[in-house]
């Protein structure tokens, strides 16, 4: 008998099961808030992220969750054979577009990548809400509108505030990757809308509770944790440390739960590939070891040939030969670009993803 990606739980429409959902979504948000408190206690809250935060949040979680996509696609021979043009052609297309962007300028490359990443981060939070709604079978137009408005307000208003207050002491990838010029009053005008949508969402959940209707606790957890982390990391604080610990954890950790559970489910089936089965034979430990090794290997190449920021971990930098960056930078960025692009295909509940429909409807 094989495991399921999305668990059935009579206590509510949880995606993975009550305990796992609380750890994945609530636990990642709680860890973000705890690290803010740790930063305040250590006197680093308003400064740059120290090496241990970079290693934990950026390398192991952010880069690691990108590489966890291999468990959904590239370690699964059945999935690869199902859509070979998408899974093999998309990386080639993304690399070609990346070289073209970098040929314009390095700033153009990082600016395009920053906005693609931002879109991906926003859409993932909306995606969790949509999955919870579908899992619960929610159909009410009012709740659909309010859920959508709330999650987009939680993510887009902080980004508008960010753009209206450039430069900030933090950036997405590199300094100057976001386009300046948005007038500061724009954020001030939109702030009442932002808070009103949060209040309306909360009032609606209270109303549902008081009238005896079931409150979709997982959906509420995603919306409120997104509001809290994006507001604190982007609006309330202006530091690389605060942005790093709030931005990455609630995005990367739940995604790795999803890819691990999908990989475990596939590994238990007879047609699973040998690589997938062997990797997940040791459960979570095998999964974490693979994504951590891949993430560290990628970062080692970035550091030695491009950034030169962490000789304490990767040794003295060698630097890329002249002219190589045009081809090397898009190549090194390819795993995350492919991750962003594939995310719009592999988790959608559509006819081309029949397993997702079966999982969500039980």
Secondary structure by P-SEA (a helix, b strand, c coil): cccccbbbbccccccccaaaaaaaaaaaaaaaaaaaaaaaaaccccccccaaaaaccccccaaaaaacccccccccaaaaaaccccccaaaaaaaaaaaaaaaacaaaaaaaaaaaaaaaaaaaaaaaaaaaaaaaccccaaaaaaaaaaaaaacaaaaaaaaacccccccccccccccccccccccccaaaaaaaaaaaaaaaaaaaaaaccccaaaaaaaaaaaaaaaaaaccccccaaaaaaaccccccaaaaaaaaaaaaaaaacccccaaaaaaacccaaaaaaaaaaaaaaaaaaaaacccccccccccccccccccccccaaaaaaaaaaaaaaacccccccccccaaaaaaaac
